[in-house]
């Protein structure tokens, strides 16, 4: 009886940093992400996209996910087999799930998730026990468009979000949120 098993994709590199829930913390998240990705020799176009995504997700964590005396976490995972960079921003406000705005926002704000939706290959939101949430985005490391036919369908807060596999499907070392 011969069995073939397939090995789950491995994470090549991981970066995690807790930051203060302030504008300075959001700015540092973008700077840390860019510096770390450059040390990993991630292509400049991918780094630029990732910096934009981190800036928007960190700003959202500070503006909408802030709890007094609590910060937010930035995590970057660089995948091996699914040539992707996975970005996660975790905050303490699981009751405030992000959703794409409907219509064109007229104010100065409200376009962050539209930028994430247009910049990331896919993104989503998962609960982070006991009461927080993780907003994640994936950016392909190759010039080829991602093979969306292999994605697992799963529930997210916005039907307009680009669905993809849960974190643990791409990065088995990631702690899945139940």
RANORGI-V481871 format. One record per residue. RES is the residue in one letter. NEAR is the number of other ideal C-beta (glycine too) atoms within 12 Angstrom. Layout:
RES&NEAR  RES&NEAR
//
This chain:
X&3  X&4  X&5  X&6  X&6  X&8  X&9  X&18  X&25  X&19  X&27  X&24  X&23  X&25  X&30  X&26  X&26  X&21  X&34  X&24  X&33  X&21  X&18  X&16  X&31  X&33  X&21  X&26  X&45  X&33  X&21  X&30  X&44  X&29  X&21  X&30  X&33  X&20  X&15  X&24  X&14  X&33  X&20  X&14  X&18  X&33  X&28  X&21  X&32  X&46  X&34  X&30  X&42  X&49  X&33  X&37  X&46  X&46  X&36  X&38  X&42  X&33  X&24  X&31  X&35  X&26  X&20  X&10  X&9  X&22  X&28  X&39  X&34  X&46  X&37  X&44  X&40  X&37  X&36  X&22  X&20  X&34  X&26  X&40  X&46  X&51  X&52  X&44  X&50  X&39  X&41  X&29  X&29  X&24  X&16  X&21  X&26  X&38  X&24  X&27  X&20  X&12  X&10  X&10  X&15  X&9  X&10  X&7  X&16  X&22  X&22  X&36  X&36  X&26  X&26  X&40  X&30  X&22  X&31  X&36  X&38  X&39  X&42  X&44  X&42  X&34  X&28  X&30  X&15  X&11  X&17  X&30  X&34  X&40  X&49  X&47  X&47  X&42  X&42  X&31  X&31  X&19  X&10  X&12  X&12  X&26  X&16  X&18  X&9  X&16  X&21  X&17  X&17  X&20  X&15  X&29  X&23  X&22  X&14  X&19  X&30  X&29  X&27  X&34  X&33  X&30  X&40  X&24  X&28  X&40  X&34  X&23  X&22  X&30  X&22  X&20  X&24  X&11
//
